[in-house]
Amino acid sequence: MKFVISAAFQPPEHLVPIAQAADEAGYEAIASSDHAVYPETLDTPYPYTEDGTRRYDETSQFPDPWILAGALATVTKRLRFTTNVYVLPMRNPFMAAKQVATAAALSNDRVTLTIGVGWSNLEFNLVGQAFKRRGKRTDEMLEILKKAWTGDWITHEGEFYQFDRLKLTPPIPSKPIPIWVGGISDFALRRAARNDGWLSDLQTTDEIIECIDKVRAYRKDLGKSETFDVMASASDAHGIDGYRRLGDGGVNHILTMPWAFYHGETDDLQEKLDGVRRFADDVIAKMPDADS
Protein backbone atom coordinates (compact mmCIF):
# COMPACT_ATOMS: atom_id res chain seq x y z
CA MET A 1 0.00 0.00 0.00
CA LYS A 2 1.22 3.47 -0.92
CA PHE A 3 0.10 6.73 0.67
CA VAL A 4 -0.67 9.99 -1.09
CA ILE A 5 -1.09 13.35 0.64
CA SER A 6 -4.01 15.45 -0.51
CA ALA A 7 -2.87 19.04 -1.01
CA ALA A 8 -6.45 20.22 -1.53
CA PHE A 9 -7.21 23.71 -0.16
CA GLN A 10 -3.73 24.18 1.33
CA PRO A 11 -1.99 27.57 1.28
CA PRO A 12 0.76 27.54 -1.38
CA GLU A 13 3.37 28.59 1.17
CA HIS A 14 2.72 25.36 3.11
CA LEU A 15 3.18 23.03 0.16
CA VAL A 16 6.97 23.09 -0.19
CA PRO A 17 7.63 22.07 3.45
CA ILE A 18 4.80 19.51 3.35
CA ALA A 19 6.22 17.96 0.17
CA GLN A 20 9.73 17.87 1.64
CA ALA A 21 8.47 16.19 4.82
CA ALA A 22 6.45 13.68 2.77
CA ASP A 23 9.47 12.92 0.59
CA GLU A 24 11.60 12.18 3.63
CA ALA A 25 8.90 10.19 5.44
CA GLY A 26 8.17 7.68 2.69
CA TYR A 27 4.91 8.89 1.15
CA GLU A 28 4.38 7.94 -2.48
CA ALA A 29 2.92 11.16 -3.85
CA ILE A 30 1.14 14.45 -3.29
CA ALA A 31 -2.12 15.23 -5.12
CA SER A 32 -3.35 18.71 -5.99
CA SER A 33 -6.92 19.72 -6.78
CA ASP A 34 -8.08 21.82 -9.71
CA HIS A 35 -10.51 24.70 -10.16
CA ALA A 36 -10.02 27.84 -12.21
CA VAL A 37 -12.42 30.15 -10.36
CA TYR A 38 -15.00 30.14 -7.57
CA PRO A 39 -18.40 31.24 -8.92
CA GLU A 40 -20.47 32.77 -6.13
CA THR A 41 -23.64 31.21 -7.55
CA LEU A 42 -23.79 27.85 -9.32
CA ASP A 43 -25.98 26.86 -12.24
CA THR A 44 -25.10 23.16 -11.87
CA PRO A 45 -25.18 21.42 -8.47
CA TYR A 46 -22.04 20.03 -6.89
CA PRO A 47 -22.41 16.27 -7.53
CA TYR A 48 -20.61 14.86 -4.49
CA THR A 49 -22.82 16.06 -1.61
CA GLU A 50 -26.44 15.24 -0.92
CA ASP A 51 -27.58 18.87 -0.95
CA GLY A 52 -25.43 19.99 -3.90
CA THR A 53 -23.32 22.44 -1.89
CA ARG A 54 -19.56 22.51 -2.33
CA ARG A 55 -17.09 20.98 0.14
CA TYR A 56 -14.99 24.13 -0.10
CA ASP A 57 -15.58 27.88 -0.11
CA GLU A 58 -14.16 31.03 -1.67
CA THR A 59 -11.19 30.97 0.72
CA SER A 60 -10.06 27.51 -0.47
CA GLN A 61 -6.88 27.69 -2.52
CA PHE A 62 -6.26 25.91 -5.83
CA PRO A 63 -2.70 26.48 -7.16
CA ASP A 64 -2.18 25.42 -10.76
CA PRO A 65 -1.35 21.69 -10.45
CA TRP A 66 1.41 21.57 -13.07
CA ILE A 67 3.21 24.72 -11.95
CA LEU A 68 3.01 23.26 -8.45
CA ALA A 69 4.40 19.88 -9.57
CA GLY A 70 7.31 21.57 -11.32
CA ALA A 71 8.11 23.66 -8.26
CA LEU A 72 7.86 20.76 -5.80
CA ALA A 73 9.95 18.54 -8.05
CA THR A 74 12.93 20.85 -7.50
CA VAL A 75 12.86 20.40 -3.71
CA THR A 76 12.12 16.64 -3.53
CA LYS A 77 13.92 13.50 -4.68
CA ARG A 78 11.43 10.65 -4.97
CA LEU A 79 7.93 12.02 -4.28
CA ARG A 80 5.49 11.67 -7.18
CA PHE A 81 2.89 14.24 -8.25
CA THR A 82 -0.69 13.69 -9.30
CA THR A 83 -4.05 15.45 -9.39
CA ASN A 84 -7.34 15.09 -7.56
CA VAL A 85 -8.54 15.70 -10.26
CA TYR A 86 -7.34 17.69 -13.30
CA VAL A 87 -10.39 18.83 -15.27
CA LEU A 88 -9.02 17.97 -18.69
CA PRO A 89 -11.91 19.14 -20.93
CA MET A 90 -11.60 22.69 -19.57
CA ARG A 91 -8.27 22.84 -21.45
CA ASN A 92 -6.90 22.96 -24.94
CA PRO A 93 -5.36 19.51 -25.61
CA PHE A 94 -2.06 20.87 -26.93
CA MET A 95 -1.51 23.15 -23.94
CA ALA A 96 -2.47 20.35 -21.55
CA ALA A 97 -0.04 17.98 -23.26
CA LYS A 98 2.73 20.58 -23.01
CA GLN A 99 2.10 21.39 -19.33
CA VAL A 100 1.94 17.77 -18.16
CA ALA A 101 4.99 16.82 -20.22
CA THR A 102 6.96 19.75 -18.79
CA ALA A 103 6.08 18.69 -15.25
CA ALA A 104 7.18 15.15 -16.10
CA ALA A 105 10.50 16.40 -17.46
CA LEU A 106 11.20 18.63 -14.46
CA SER A 107 10.37 15.83 -12.03
CA ASN A 108 12.31 13.08 -13.83
CA ASP A 109 9.08 11.27 -14.73
CA ARG A 110 7.44 11.50 -11.32
CA VAL A 111 4.03 12.49 -12.71
CA THR A 112 0.69 10.67 -12.91
CA LEU A 113 -2.19 12.44 -14.66
CA THR A 114 -5.48 11.87 -12.84
CA ILE A 115 -8.35 13.40 -14.78
CA GLY A 116 -12.04 14.12 -14.41
CA VAL A 117 -14.62 15.61 -16.76
CA GLY A 118 -15.77 18.37 -14.40
CA TRP A 119 -19.20 19.44 -13.23
CA SER A 120 -19.29 23.28 -13.28
CA ASN A 121 -20.94 24.66 -16.41
CA LEU A 122 -19.94 28.19 -15.39
CA GLU A 123 -16.23 27.36 -15.20
CA PHE A 124 -16.29 25.78 -18.65
CA ASN A 125 -17.99 28.84 -20.11
CA LEU A 126 -15.51 31.20 -18.47
CA VAL A 127 -12.49 29.41 -19.95
CA GLY A 128 -14.11 29.07 -23.38
CA GLN A 129 -14.70 25.32 -23.50
CA ALA A 130 -17.94 23.46 -24.22
CA PHE A 131 -19.63 21.84 -21.24
CA LYS A 132 -21.92 19.58 -23.26
CA ARG A 133 -20.44 16.28 -24.46
CA ARG A 134 -17.33 16.93 -22.36
CA GLY A 135 -16.97 13.20 -21.67
CA LYS A 136 -16.65 12.28 -25.33
CA ARG A 137 -14.30 15.21 -25.85
CA THR A 138 -12.20 14.02 -22.89
CA ASP A 139 -11.76 10.62 -24.52
CA GLU A 140 -10.58 12.25 -27.72
CA MET A 141 -8.23 14.57 -25.81
CA LEU A 142 -6.65 11.55 -24.11
CA GLU A 143 -5.99 10.04 -27.53
CA ILE A 144 -4.24 13.25 -28.57
CA LEU A 145 -2.17 13.46 -25.38
CA LYS A 146 -0.94 9.91 -25.77
CA LYS A 147 0.00 10.56 -29.40
CA ALA A 148 1.71 13.85 -28.60
CA TRP A 149 3.80 12.36 -25.80
CA THR A 150 5.44 9.89 -28.21
CA GLY A 151 7.45 12.74 -29.72
CA ASP A 152 6.60 11.49 -33.22
CA TRP A 153 4.93 13.31 -36.06
CA ILE A 154 1.22 12.88 -35.48
CA THR A 155 -2.10 13.61 -37.17
CA HIS A 156 -5.64 13.42 -35.89
CA GLU A 157 -9.06 13.35 -37.51
CA GLY A 158 -11.69 13.20 -34.80
CA GLU A 159 -15.12 14.56 -34.03
CA PHE A 160 -13.83 17.48 -31.97
CA TYR A 161 -10.22 17.95 -33.12
CA GLN A 162 -8.58 17.65 -36.53
CA PHE A 163 -5.00 18.55 -37.44
CA ASP A 164 -2.29 17.73 -39.98
CA ARG A 165 1.20 16.49 -39.18
CA LEU A 166 2.77 18.10 -36.13
CA LYS A 167 5.03 17.34 -33.19
CA LEU A 168 4.78 18.33 -29.56
CA THR A 169 7.88 20.43 -29.13
CA PRO A 170 10.14 19.27 -26.30
CA PRO A 171 10.12 18.29 -23.55
CA ILE A 172 8.88 14.81 -24.42
CA PRO A 173 8.34 12.37 -21.52
CA SER A 174 11.01 9.70 -21.40
CA LYS A 175 8.47 7.22 -19.94
CA PRO A 176 4.73 6.80 -20.53
CA ILE A 177 2.72 9.05 -18.21
CA PRO A 178 0.13 6.96 -16.32
CA ILE A 179 -3.45 8.17 -16.74
CA TRP A 180 -5.96 7.59 -13.96
CA VAL A 181 -9.61 8.61 -14.05
CA GLY A 182 -11.66 9.98 -11.17
CA GLY A 183 -15.40 9.71 -10.75
CA ILE A 184 -18.09 7.30 -9.63
CA SER A 185 -20.53 7.38 -12.54
CA ASP A 186 -20.69 4.42 -14.88
CA PHE A 187 -19.15 6.62 -17.60
CA ALA A 188 -16.21 7.43 -15.32
CA LEU A 189 -15.67 3.80 -14.33
CA ARG A 190 -15.70 2.70 -17.97
CA ARG A 191 -13.23 5.49 -18.80
CA ALA A 192 -10.98 4.34 -15.94
CA ALA A 193 -11.12 0.80 -17.29
CA ARG A 194 -9.78 2.02 -20.65
CA ASN A 195 -6.84 3.72 -18.97
CA ASP A 196 -4.38 2.95 -16.17
CA GLY A 197 -6.21 3.56 -12.91
CA TRP A 198 -9.20 4.85 -10.97
CA LEU A 199 -9.64 7.48 -8.22
CA SER A 200 -12.53 7.20 -5.80
CA ASP A 201 -14.57 9.97 -4.26
CA LEU A 202 -14.84 10.12 -0.45
CA GLN A 203 -16.76 6.84 -0.14
CA THR A 204 -17.19 3.93 2.24
CA THR A 205 -14.95 0.90 1.87
CA ASP A 206 -17.83 -1.17 0.53
CA GLU A 207 -18.67 1.48 -2.06
CA ILE A 208 -15.05 1.70 -3.17
CA ILE A 209 -14.73 -2.08 -3.55
CA GLU A 210 -18.00 -2.19 -5.49
CA CYS A 211 -16.61 0.37 -7.94
CA ILE A 212 -13.33 -1.55 -8.25
CA ASP A 213 -15.26 -4.72 -9.10
CA LYS A 214 -17.10 -2.84 -11.86
CA VAL A 215 -13.86 -1.50 -13.33
CA ARG A 216 -12.36 -4.99 -13.25
CA ALA A 217 -15.37 -6.35 -15.13
CA TYR A 218 -15.13 -3.58 -17.74
CA ARG A 219 -11.40 -4.23 -18.18
CA LYS A 220 -12.08 -7.93 -18.64
CA ASP A 221 -14.63 -7.11 -21.35
CA LEU A 222 -11.92 -5.02 -23.07
CA GLY A 223 -9.40 -7.86 -22.89
CA LYS A 224 -7.26 -5.92 -20.40
CA SER A 225 -5.61 -7.18 -17.24
CA GLU A 226 -7.86 -6.97 -14.20
CA THR A 227 -4.89 -5.45 -12.33
CA PHE A 228 -4.87 -1.64 -12.33
CA ASP A 229 -4.01 1.21 -9.99
CA VAL A 230 -6.57 2.53 -7.52
CA MET A 231 -6.23 5.66 -5.39
CA ALA A 232 -8.98 5.84 -2.79
CA SER A 233 -10.18 7.92 0.11
CA ALA A 234 -12.43 5.91 2.43
CA SER A 235 -14.70 7.65 4.93
CA ASP A 236 -14.68 4.61 7.24
CA ALA A 237 -11.02 3.49 7.10
CA HIS A 238 -8.71 5.27 9.51
CA GLY A 239 -6.08 2.74 10.54
CA ILE A 240 -4.01 -0.24 9.50
CA ASP A 241 -6.85 -2.78 9.60
CA GLY A 242 -9.07 -0.54 7.47
CA TYR A 243 -6.27 0.08 4.98
CA ARG A 244 -5.57 -3.65 4.80
CA ARG A 245 -9.21 -4.31 3.91
CA LEU A 246 -9.01 -1.71 1.16
CA GLY A 247 -5.82 -3.34 -0.09
CA ASP A 248 -7.51 -6.73 -0.17
CA GLY A 249 -10.26 -5.12 -2.26
CA GLY A 250 -7.84 -3.74 -4.84
CA VAL A 251 -6.76 -0.34 -3.52
CA ASN A 252 -3.01 0.31 -3.76
CA HIS A 253 -2.90 4.06 -3.01
CA ILE A 254 -4.55 5.75 -0.02
CA LEU A 255 -5.32 9.47 -0.42
CA THR A 256 -5.25 11.22 2.94
CA MET A 257 -4.57 14.39 4.92
CA PRO A 258 -2.48 12.79 7.69
CA TRP A 259 -2.43 15.79 10.04
CA ALA A 260 -6.22 15.59 10.42
CA PHE A 261 -5.85 12.44 12.53
CA TYR A 262 -3.75 14.32 15.09
CA HIS A 263 -4.69 17.99 14.85
CA GLY A 264 -7.97 18.16 12.95
CA GLU A 265 -8.44 20.71 10.15
CA THR A 266 -5.56 22.82 11.36
CA ASP A 267 -4.15 25.92 9.66
CA ASP A 268 -0.87 25.60 11.54
CA LEU A 269 2.03 24.46 9.34
CA GLN A 270 3.99 22.91 12.20
CA GLU A 271 1.00 20.78 13.18
CA LYS A 272 0.65 19.63 9.58
CA LEU A 273 4.31 18.63 9.42
CA ASP A 274 3.99 16.85 12.78
CA GLY A 275 1.00 14.93 11.40
CA VAL A 276 2.87 13.96 8.23
CA ARG A 277 5.71 12.47 10.29
CA ARG A 278 3.58 10.82 12.98
CA PHE A 279 1.32 9.14 10.42
CA ALA A 280 4.41 7.79 8.66
CA ASP A 281 5.61 6.26 11.95
CA ASP A 282 2.20 5.07 13.13
CA VAL A 283 0.83 3.70 9.85
CA ILE A 284 3.13 3.66 6.82
CA ALA A 285 6.04 2.00 8.61
CA LYS A 286 3.73 -0.68 10.03
CA MET A 287 1.96 -1.69 6.84
CA PRO A 288 2.87 -5.23 5.69
CA ASP A 289 4.59 -4.05 2.49
CA ALA A 290 6.26 -0.99 4.08
CA ASP A 291 9.70 -2.13 2.96
CA SER A 292 8.74 -3.35 -0.52
N, C-alpha and C positions, 0 to 999 in steps of 0.2 A: 504494500500500500504506500502511495506517495501522497504528500500533503501540499496543498496549494493555498497561499494566503490571498484572501479577497482584499483588493485595494479599494473597493467601492466606497465612495463618499469621503475618502481620506484627504486631508490637506496636502497639497503637493510637497510642501516642505517636510512632511513626515515620511515621504515615500523612499527617499534615499537611505536614511538610517534603518527603516523597516526592511528594505531589500537587503542591505548589508547584513543585518542580524539574521535574516532568513537564510541567506547564502551560507553563513558560518554555522548555522544550527541544523542544517540538513534538510530544509524544505526543498521541494521539487521546483516550485514555480510561484510566481505572483500573477494575479489576474486583475486586469483593470476593466472597469465598466465604460459604457459609451452612450452619451447623449450629446447632441449639438447645442440645444437650448432648453430652457424650462418654460414652456407656455403656461401662463397663469391659469388659463381656462382650456380644458381639453374638449375636442370634438369626437374623440374615440376613447372608450374607457380603458383604463389600465387592466390588462387581462389576468394578472396574477394575484389579485385580491378579490374577496367576495363582493365588496362594495364598489370596486372599480377605482378606488383612490390609490395614489402612488405610495410606494414604500419610502420615498425620499421627498425632500422639499426643495425650495429655491436656494437654500444654503448648501445643499449637497454639491460636492465638487466632482467634476468629470474631466480630468486632464486628457488630452489627446492620447490614445493608447499607444500609438507607434512612436511619437516623440518621447513618451515616457519610457517605452521599452529601450529605445536607443540610449537615453540618458542613464537608465539603471544598468544597462549592459556595461557601461564604462567603469562602474564601481563595484561590480560583482564578477565572480569567476565561473560559477557553475549553474546559478539560478536560471530557470527558464522563464519565458514571458508569454502570457496568453491573455485572452479577453473573455469578458463575462457580461454580455457578448458584444462583438463588433457588428454593427448594423450595416451589413454589406450593401444592400440595395439603396441606401441613402448616398452611395458614392458612385463616382465614375470608375469603371473597371480598370482603366489604365493607371489612374492615380492610386487606386487601392493596391494594385499589383506593385507599383513602384514603392509605396510606403512600407508595405509588409516586407518586400524584398530588402529594402534598406535596413530595416530593423533586424532582419535575419543576418545580413552582412555584418552589421556593427556588433552583434551579439555572438558571432561565430556559430550561427545556426541554432540558437537557443529560443526559437520562436515557434509557437503553435497558434494557428489562426482558428479561433472559435467564433462562429458567426451565428446571427439570427436574422430574421426578416423584418423585425421591428413591428411596432404597433401604433405609433403616433402619426396620424395623417398630417397634423400640423407641421411636424418636423420635416417630413418628406417634402411638403410644399415649400417650406422656407429654404431648403437647400436645392430646390429645383429638380427633384426626382419624383417619378410617378409612384403613388401609393398602391393603386390597383395593380393586380397581377405581379406584385413584388416577389412572390415566391418563385414563379416561373422565371422571372428576370434574374433572381439570385442563382438559380441553377445554371443559367447561361453565363452569368458572370464567373461562376466557379470554373466552368470550362475554359473561359478566357484566361483566368489567373493561372491555371495549371499549364496552359499552352505557353503563356508569356514567361513563366519561370523556368522553362527549358533553356532559354537563351537562343533558341532557333528562330529562323524566319517563320512567321506564322500568318495564317489568314483565318477569317471567320465569316460565315454566312448564316446568321441565325435570325430569329424572329425579332429580337430587340437590337442586336448589334451586327454590323457588317463592316468589314474592312479588308483591304488588300494587304499584300506582304509587308510585314513590319517586324521589328525586334524591340523587345523591352531593353532600353539602354541600361548598362550596368548600374548598380550591382545585380548580379544574377545569383540566386541561392546555390550554394555548392551541394546542398542536400534537399530532397523533397520537403516542403513545408507541410506538416500534418494539418488536416482540416477537420475540425470537430464542429458539430451543429448543436445549438441549444434550442430548447422548446419542448413542449409536451403534447402538442397536437399530433394527429396522425401524419399530417404533412411533414412536420418537423422530424418525427421519428423515421419516416421513410427517407428523408433527405440525409439524416445521420447514417442510415444503413448504407447509403451510396458512397459515403465518405469514410473518414478514419476514426470517428468517435462521436460521443453524445455527451451533452451537458444537461443535467437535471435543472429544474427549478428548486425552490425550497419545498421539499416534499417529504412524506414519511418514507421510511425504509421500504415498506410494502409497495408503495406507489412507485418508488424508484425501480425496484426489482421487476415490477409489472412492465414498466416501460422498457427495461433492458431485454426482457423476454420478447417483447414485440420487435425490437430492433434486431435481435438475433434471428427471429423468424423471417423478417424482411431480407436480411442478409443471406439467409439460406436460400430464399426464393431467387435471389440474384446470383447464386452460385459463389458467394463470397464466404470467407471464413467466419465462423460465429464468434471469433475472438476479435474484440475491438476495444478501444479506450473508452472509459467512462469517467467523467468528473462529476461528482455529486455533492449536494449539500442536503443532509437529512435533518429534518426538524426534530427527530426523536432519537438521534444517535450522538452521544456526547462523551463516549469513552471507548476504551479498547474493545470491549465486547461488542458494542454497537458497530464499531468500524470493522471488526472481523465479520460480522453478519453481512454488512454491505459488501465486503470483499468476496465472501462466499457467493453473493448474488451477482457478481460481475463488476463491481466498482473497483477501479484501481487508482483513482485520484480523489481525495477528499478536499473540498473547497471549504475554507473556514476562516474566521477571524479569531485567532487563538487568544488574544487578550480579553475577549468577552467572557471567557470562562473564569477569569481571575479578577477582572476589574470592571466588567460590564461595558456599556457603550461609552467608554472614556474618551475624552479629548486630550488627555495627557500623553505626550510622546513617550516619556519614560515608563509609564505603565504599559503602553503598547509593546515596547521593547522587552519589558519584563515578561509579559504574556507570551511573546514569541519564544523566548528562551525557556520558560517554564513548561510550556506545552511540548517543546522538543524533548525535554528531559522526561516529562510525565507520560507522554504518549508515543511520540515518534521513535524514541530510543527503545521502547518496550514492545513495539509491534513485531510480530514473528519474523518478518522479512527486513528488519531495520538495517541489517548489514549487507543485504543483497544488492 
